[in-house]
C-alpha cells in the first residue's frame, strides 16, 4: 500500500477509535492501541509493516521526553524534592523489586532479565495517569500531587533505565563509541543549551516567521537527539536534556506549543504501532498466564502506591484512587522492551509477552478507576480536592510587554505580586527576569499559547499589546474560552474602547488619555491658573468625556455618527466651561 493510503488508514482509525474510548472514559491511549490492533497484521492486515512504522513513531517518544524536560524547572524539582525522592523513588524501587523477585523465583528468569523487566513494569503511563487524574479532578489535590511526584520520578528514571539496558546488552548491532565520546556529547549539549540556544531563538523570533520558529523547535529536538545517538547514548536522553536546559527559557511555552501537534500525532502513531505489534497469538496460546500477569501487575502496583500514600498520611479512598490510576504499565515499557530485544538482551518472545501485559493492564486501569469512583459516590466518600489552587501559577497575566505593559509589570514586581508576561518581542521581556517573574516569548493571539502561559490559572489579564486588531482578538479569545477571567485592555483611542465594550469589556484604559489630562493640568498651571482652577477644568472635561463615551457605547454608533456626536459634545463642553467660569466669577 502507498504511503498516502497508509496515512488515510491511520487517520481513519484514530478518528473512529479515540473518540469512542474517550467517550466511555477508557483512555485515549487504549483507543490508539486498539486501533493499531485492528488495522495491523493480527486482525485486518490493512497495514503490514508495523516494525518500520514503530521505528519512525519512536520520534513521538523523543518529543514527549523533550516536553517532559521543559516542565522540569529546577525550582519545581527542588520544591518537590522530598515527594519525588521518597514517594516516587519508593514506588519505583519497591515495585521493581517485587516484580523482579517474582520473575526470578517463580518464573525462573535470570537476574538480569528479571531486573530489566521489573524496572520496565514499575513504570506507569504518564500520559494515561495524568489524563485520568485530570478527568477525576484530583491532579491538584494533595494525593494527586503525590501521584504526580511518582510519575515525575519515573520520567526521570527512564533515561538511566535505557542506559542500563544499553550497558547490559551483549550483542548490540553496532559498535559502541568510546566512553569519552559520550561524555563530550553531554558536555557539548550542555554548553550549546546554556550559551547558544537562547540567542539562536531570539534571532529566529526577530527575523523569522511562525513557520521558521516551528522548524527551529523541531531542529533543536531532532539535532540533539541524533547527536546523542551518534555518541552512543539514546535519542530520548538527548531530547530530555535539551528540554531541561530550556525549562527556564523565555521561549519555553513557545517551544512546547510548536512541538505539541507533532508530539501528539507521532505519539498517537507510536501507540498505534504498538497495537499493531501486539501478538494476539500469545493471548490465545497463554490466556491464563497473560491475563493473570496483567491483573497481578495492577494489584502489585496499586498495593505499593496505596501503602506509600498511606505512609504520607493520605486517606484510604484517595490513596486507593491514585494507586489505581497509576497501576498500569507505561509507554516507556514499550521503548525499553524494544531496545532490550533489539540489542539481544531479551528474547523476542519475552518482549512480546511484556508488551501485551502492559497493553492489557492499560485496558484494566480505566474500568477499575470508574468502578472505584462509582463505589464511593455515597455520602461517606471523602471530598475530592478539585478546588485547590495551583499555587505555583501567578494569578496575573500580561499580554504584551512593551512600554505600556512594563509599567504594570514593574509595579507588580516591586510589590512582590507574581505575574506571567507574554510578548512577541523577546527583547522586551529579558530585563524583568531578574525579579523572578515568569516571562515568555509568544503571540498572545494564539489560544494554545495563552493556555501554556497559564490563562486557566489566571484571575486577571492585562491586554497591553500595541496593535488594535491583536487587542480585540485576545480579548475575544479570553471572553469566549475563559469568561471568568477579568480582562483589562489597553485601548488606543475611543473607537477601540467602543469595540471592546461591544465584546463585553468595559474595563479599558485609553493609553494617552490619562497622560493627556496630566499634561493639560501642567499647562494650565503654567499659563497662570491656580492648582484648584486647573484641577476643576480637568475634572469637568474628564467627566464630560466619560459621559460622552458611555453614550456612544450604549447607542452602538458607526463612525459617522461618532463624528457627529463628537462635534455636539464639544459644544456641550464649551457651555459647561462657560457656566463654570460664570459661577467662579
C-alpha positions, 0 to 999 in steps of 0.5 A: 500500500502507498504511503498516502493510503497508509496515512488515510488508514491511520487517520481513519482509525484514530478518528473512529477509535479515540473518540469512542474510548474517550467517550466511555472514559477508557483512555485515549491511549487504549483507543490508539492501541486498539486501533493499531490492533485492528488495522495491523497484521493480527486482525485486518492486515490493512497495514503490514509493516508495523516494525518500520512504522514503530521505528519512525513513531519512536520520534513521538517518544523523543518529543514527549521526553523533550516536553517532559524536560521543559516542565522540569524547572529546577525550582519545581524539582527542588520544591518537590524534592522530598515527594519525588525522592521518597514517594516516587523513588519508593514506588519505583524501587519497591515495585521493581523489586517485587516484580523482579523477585517474582520473575526470578523465583517463580518464573525462573528468569535470570537476574538480569532479565528479571531486573530489566523487566521489573524496572520496565513494569514499575513504570506507569503511563504518564500520559494515561495517569495524568489524563485520568487524574485530570478527568477525576479532578484530583491532579491538584489535590494533595494525593494527586500531587503525590501521584504526580511526584511518582510519575515525575520520578519515573520520567526521570528514571527512564533515561538511566533505565535505557542506559542500563539496558544499553550497558547490559546488552551483549550483542548490540548491532553496532559498535559502541563509541568510546566512553569519552565520546559520550561524555563530550556529547553531554558536555557539548549539549550542555554548553550549546543549551546554556550559551547558544540556544537562547540567542539562536531563538531570539534571532529566529523570533526577530527575523523569522516567521511562525513557520521558521520558529516551528522548524527551529523547535523541531531542529533543536529536538531532532539535532540533539537527539541524533547527536546523542545517538551518534555518541552512543547514548539514546535519542530520548536522553538527548531530547530530555536534556535539551528540554531541561536546559530550556525549562527556564527559557523565555521561549519555553511555552513557545517551544512546547506549543510548536512541538505539541501537534507533532508530539501528539500525532507521532505519539498517537502513531507510536501507540498505534504501532504498538497495537499493531505489534501486539501478538494476539497469538500469545493471548490465545496460546497463554490466556491464563498466564497473560491475563493473570500477569496483567491483573497481578501487575495492577494489584502489585502496583496499586498495593505499593502506591496505596501503602506509600500514600498511606505512609504520607498520611493520605486517606484510604479512598484517595490513596486507593484512587491514585494507586489505581490510576497509576497501576498500569504499565507505561509507554516507556515499557514499550521503548525499553522492551524494544531496545532490550530485544533489539540489542539481544538482551531479551528474547523476542518472545519475552518482549512480546509477552511484556508488551501485551501485559502492559497493553492489557493492564492499560485496558484494566486501569480505566474500568477499575478507576470508574468502578472505584469512583462509582463505589464511593459516590455515597455520602461517606466518600471523602471530598475530592480536592478539585478546588485547590489552587495551583499555587505555583501559577501567578494569578496575573497575566500580561499580554504584551510587554512593551512600554505600556505593559512594563509599567504594570509589570514593574509595579507588580514586581516591586510589590512582590505580586507574581505575574506571567508576561507574554510578548512577541518581542523577546527583547522586551521581556529579558530585563524583568527576569531578574525579579523572578517573574515568569516571562515568555516569548509568544503571540498572545493571539494564539489560544494554545499559547495563552493556555501554556502561559497559564490563562486557566490559572489566571484571575486577571489579564492585562491586554497591553499589546500595541496593535488594535486588531491583536487587542480585540482578538485576545480579548475575544479569545479570553471572553469566549474560552475563559469568561471568568477571567477579568480582562483589562485592555489597553485601548488606543483611542475611543473607537477601540474602547467602543469595540471592546465594550461591544465584546463585553469589556468595559474595563479599558484604559485609553493609553494617552488619555490619562497622560493627556489630562496630566499634561493639560493640568501642567499647562494650565498651571503654567499659563497662570491658573491656580492648582484648584482652577486647573484641577476643576477644568480637568475634572469637568472635561474628564467627566464630560468625556466619560459621559460622552463615551458611555453614550456612544457605547450604549447607542452602538454608533458607526463612525459617522455618527461618532463624528457627529456626536463628537462635534455636539459634545464639544459644544456641550463642553464649551457651555459647561466651561462657560457656566463654570467660569460664570459661577467662579466669577 
